[in-house]
Amino acid sequence: MQLQPTHPLVQLEKSIHQKTLTPVTIEEQIFKPSSSNGKLGGCMDYVGEDKKLNKKIKDAIILKGKWSGMPLISLTIEERSTCPTTCLHWLDCYGNSMGFAKRYIHGEDLEKQIKKDIRKFARLFKSGFVVRLHILGDFYSLEYVEMWGELLEKYNNLYVFGYTARLKGTPIGDAIYNLQGDRWWVRISNGDDDEMCANEINNQSLEQLKNNKAFICPHMLYKKESTHTKTYKPRKAMNCCRCGACWSTLKNVIFPQH
């Protein structure tokens, strides 16, 4: 959904789905299991034996790659209000079409709850757990990034992957990049680097694909075209839990569709 620059909520740098903004409370579970998201670990396109297996794995466990066996959880905050205005998808953010996604209000209350929940997960999943940052939204302050750095230091069984529109050369972008390591895999969206970026199809990414310096997201490769024609092709469970490439190789990932 493409918005106009004159849209009132665009000018206010907010999501157009204000009714979905959710205050953080003690009772609220802000991290969601990836089984609730088809792209991360859900079963909307599982077929055959994969569909049976998914019924047994209630917590969406990563099944491939070096983080295999770890549960994958995710966090969603408000898009646009937490994002840089330089984001290429400022007007056509996919959050525009996610009218039912629950967005947690960012700020002090959120950060307190994150610390509390991460401590709980660290005790519960001693062999490791993975956090996807962020389904919607971005790293909204330097202090917020530093908080995640402190959590990584405190809990050696915490792993993080995700994407950010914060570019290198900015205070927040540099802070995110400096955390890069075996337990922190956050790629720059539409970045210019030859590695650790998440880009769209353009001349640069096509050249990288040609030279084997990038790969197309397998979830996109298996995406069904139509359920009513012969072109239908199920994903065969090729979601993040079944892939693991984004935290296994420095090569850029290419997303043909936004």
SEVEX-726242 format. One line per 4 residues: number of its first residue (from 0); for each residue x, y, z of C-alpha. Coordinates in steps of 0.001 Angstrom, whole numbers. Example, Ala and Ser with C-alpha at 12.3 -4.5 7.8 and 13.67 -1.06 7.14 Angstrom:
<recs>
0> 12300:-4500:7800; 13670:-1060:7140 .
</recs>
This chain:
<recs>
0> 0:0:0; 1534:3259:-1177; 783:6329:933; 1011:9944:-128 .
4> 3571:12231:1530; 648:14458:2528; -1039:11703:4564; -1564:13146:8080 .
8> 15:10168:9864; 2966:10092:7483; 3629:13722:8304; 3405:12845:12008 .
12> 5799:9928:11406; 3369:7338:12727; 1757:4077:11681; -1587:4421:9925 .
16> -2927:1708:12242; -3073:3685:15466; -5702:1412:17002; -3187:-1418:17123 .
20> -725:461:19328; -506:-1497:22566; 785:-243:25915; 3249:-2509:27685 .
24> 1829:-4035:30863; 3011:-6679:33296; 462:-9135:31911; 1402:-8529:28282 .
28> 3636:-11034:26479; 5566:-8732:24130; 7665:-11447:22479; 5675:-13729:20192 .
32> 6593:-17292:19160; 7535:-17475:15495; 4861:-20127:15001; 2412:-17211:14834 .
36> 4157:-15814:11739; 4217:-17787:8495; 7428:-16169:7270; 9304:-16967:10481 .
40> 8036:-20356:11541; 4319:-20693:10914; 2749:-23516:8968; 514:-21791:6404 .
44> 2266:-23578:3524; 3516:-26714:5237; 2796:-29870:3242; 3093:-33595:3829 .
48> 5523:-34661:6539; 6437:-31047:7260; 2844:-30324:8257; 2875:-33244:10683 .
52> 6202:-32136:12129; 4953:-28600:12702; 2158:-29915:14922; 4761:-31421:17208 .
56> 6933:-28311:17377; 4675:-25889:19213; 7301:-23254:19952; 8725:-22862:16433 .
60> 12176:-24306:16956; 14918:-23482:14445; 15580:-26680:12524; 18509:-25755:10294 .
64> 21855:-24024:10609; 24179:-23296:13506; 21294:-22137:15729; 19379:-25366:15204 .
68> 17347:-26420:18235; 16793:-22892:19560; 13322:-21337:19801; 12713:-18231:17673 .
72> 10670:-15340:19073; 9937:-11892:17673; 9136:-8330:18683; 6916:-5825:16854 .
76> 6897:-2089:17550; 5439:868:15702; 6764:1454:12213; 7638:4941:11016 .
80> 7770:6482:14522; 10845:4327:15269; 12314:4392:11763; 14641:6819:9990 .
84> 12922:9067:7464; 15607:7985:4995; 14068:4501:4756; 13308:3694:1109 .
88> 9951:2299:2156; 8833:5269:4224; 5647:5556:2133; 5084:1941:1060 .
92> 6098:125:4268; 4592:-3358:4376; 3207:-2384:7765; 683:-293:5862 .
96> -1079:-3544:4985; -751:-5123:8444; -3857:-3755:10083; -4081:-6549:12653 .
100> -466:-6594:13865; -97:-5616:17513; 2503:-2861:17827; 3999:-2255:21264 .
104> 4576:1353:22233; 8295:2029:22420; 10007:3755:25301; 10936:3170:28916 .
108> 8139:712:29701; 9006:-1418:26686; 12679:-1518:27586; 11930:-2532:31169 .
112> 9731:-5376:29937; 12337:-6481:27382; 14941:-6808:30137; 12511:-8749:32304 .
116> 11463:-11111:29511; 14994:-11720:28244; 16041:-12669:31784; 13147:-15131:31892 .
120> 13991:-16663:28510; 17671:-16911:29431; 16742:-19030:32436; 14203:-21088:30488 .
124> 16274:-21806:27355; 19755:-22418:28709; 20993:-23811:25387; 20031:-20625:23582 .
128> 17134:-18665:22098; 16846:-16308:19133; 15107:-12925:18954; 13973:-11465:15620 .
132> 14200:-7657:15657; 11855:-6196:14454; 8822:-7464:12514; 7762:-3822:12264 .
136> 9679:-801:13502; 13385:-227:13964; 16057:684:16509; 14735:4035:17677 .
140> 17548:5418:19840; 21191:4971:20697; 20204:3996:24248; 17921:1286:22901 .
144> 20763:-235:20878; 23076:-25:23880; 20473:-1872:25951; 20611:-4801:23517 .
148> 24405:-4725:23665; 24257:-4974:27447; 21816:-7881:27236; 24162:-9715:24861 .
152> 26987:-9291:27359; 24857:-10417:30264; 23274:-13475:28666; 25556:-15630:26538 .
156> 22602:-17728:25371; 20873:-14746:23688; 21058:-14581:19896; 19619:-11824:17670 .
160> 18931:-11435:13982; 16993:-8910:11952; 17185:-5943:9632; 17521:-2194:10058 .
164> 17163:899:7882; 19717:2692:10089; 22718:3193:7847; 26365:3137:8757 .
168> 27725:6623:9256; 24890:7540:11616; 25168:7212:15424; 22477:4522:15691 .
172> 23598:2726:12546; 27210:2578:13694; 26164:1314:17131; 24157:-1490:15524 .
176> 27012:-2411:13196; 29554:-2443:16039; 27574:-5182:17806; 28060:-7505:14855 .
180> 29323:-10892:15905; 28425:-14543:16164; 25329:-13780:18254; 24242:-10528:16551 .
184> 23223:-10736:12884; 21406:-7512:11988; 21572:-6639:8297; 21332:-3147:6809 .
188> 18322:-2728:4551; 19297:-1399:1126; 22866:-815:2200; 25809:-263:-130 .
192> 28185:-2792:1412; 29191:-6082:-182; 28079:-8041:2871; 25526:-8070:5698 .
196> 22881:-6129:3770; 19293:-6943:2826; 18589:-5455:-586; 16038:-5398:-3352 .
200> 16576:-6243:-6998; 18719:-3566:-8627; 21833:-3427:-10794; 24162:-3808:-7807 .
204> 22311:-6779:-6313; 22041:-8495:-9708; 25801:-8187:-10109; 26298:-9638:-6623 .
208> 24030:-12563:-7464; 25966:-13152:-10676; 29258:-13248:-8744; 27866:-15454:-5964 .
212> 28171:-12640:-3419; 24464:-12625:-2598; 21524:-15021:-2392; 17781:-14672:-2895 .
216> 15665:-15283:192; 14429:-18894:-190; 11062:-17887:1231; 10601:-15677:-1828 .
220> 11750:-18406:-4222; 9089:-20775:-2991; 6323:-18199:-2735; 3074:-19447:-4290 .
224> 1737:-17522:-7266; -1833:-18747:-7159; -3807:-21433:-5367; -6162:-21757:-8337 .
228> -3749:-22278:-11217; -1063:-24736:-12206; 1555:-22210:-11177; 837:-22958:-7502 .
232> 3950:-24118:-5707; 3975:-24530:-1904; 6864:-23155:92; 7597:-26585:1524 .
236> 8112:-24956:4922; 10951:-22742:3679; 10646:-20122:6399; 13305:-18726:8734 .
240> 13184:-21734:11046; 13792:-24014:8061; 16456:-21851:6409; 18938:-20082:8695 .
244> 20892:-18406:5894; 20552:-14878:7288; 22585:-15817:10370; 24951:-18225:8620 .
248> 26556:-16264:5775; 27821:-12708:5379; 26559:-12621:1792; 23855:-10089:1092 .
252> 20296:-11379:1020; 18063:-10230:-1829; 14324:-9795:-1456; 12716:-9629:-4922 .
256> 9456:-8387:-3434; 8933:-5956:-579 .
</recs>
